[in-house]
Amino acid sequence: MENKKNINPGMKKGEPISLFSSFIKRAFDILWAGGSLIVLSPLITGCIVAVKLSSPGPVFYLQKRVGKNGRDFMMWKFRTMVQGAEKMGSGIKVEEDDPRITKAGKFMRRYCLDELPQLFNVLGGSMSIVGPRPTLRYQVEKYDDEQKRRLLVKPGMTGLAQVMGRNALTWDERIRWDVKYIENYNFIGDMILIARTFGLLSRDEGIYGDPGKLAEIADTDQSGDDEHEKKQEIDNQGR
């Protein structure tokens, strides 16, 4: 059952992006995602083979995330860790050289290839190419009124927070950059963020956060289903 508790308070009335801008953004998403799936089909096929050969288990990792207006959707990515990883080692925390990450998974994480299946999310309309990264329900439940504004737009494959530091940022810093993106949205800005994202792929900065910041993101006093979601977060820690 969809949970939209405490989503509306603090949000601006109306859409933060004009109808015309939304149309242009959606048209670009469809063209970029569709074209990328065609051009990158050999690479995607290679990733599928690599995941299957690296360890037993499914190729894809599906996880419930919170999208625009607080609606849940299933986010896709390639599996980068061994099955049952949340019950091994450091639990929900994922650090560099974590032995639970497969060889193929380490390479895919380095170049963000594990995120390629989210192009299907973009085509389906649950995500955009550029926007705040989608987070988990238990994290959204902890948002204050200002932070809830990041739910006014579709989540993205990349965004301002990723360009400004990715997992090297604290949780509050990431959300502040996301809100700033929404407040200052324009199509040219999206093009600049995409270009800067490609530049980041040549460096390995911010792929893994430090243990203190990971603990900050994972910290919660909730249990039950939220605890299960925390365990699911292991394969995509705030990325």
Helices and strands as residue ranges (DSSP letters): H 19-39, H 41-54, E 60-66, G 68-70, E 72-78, G 85-87, H 103-110, G 113-115, H 118-124, E 128-130, H 137-140, G 147-152, E 156-158, H 160-163, G 166-168, H 171-183, H 187-200, H 211-218, H 225-232, G 233-235
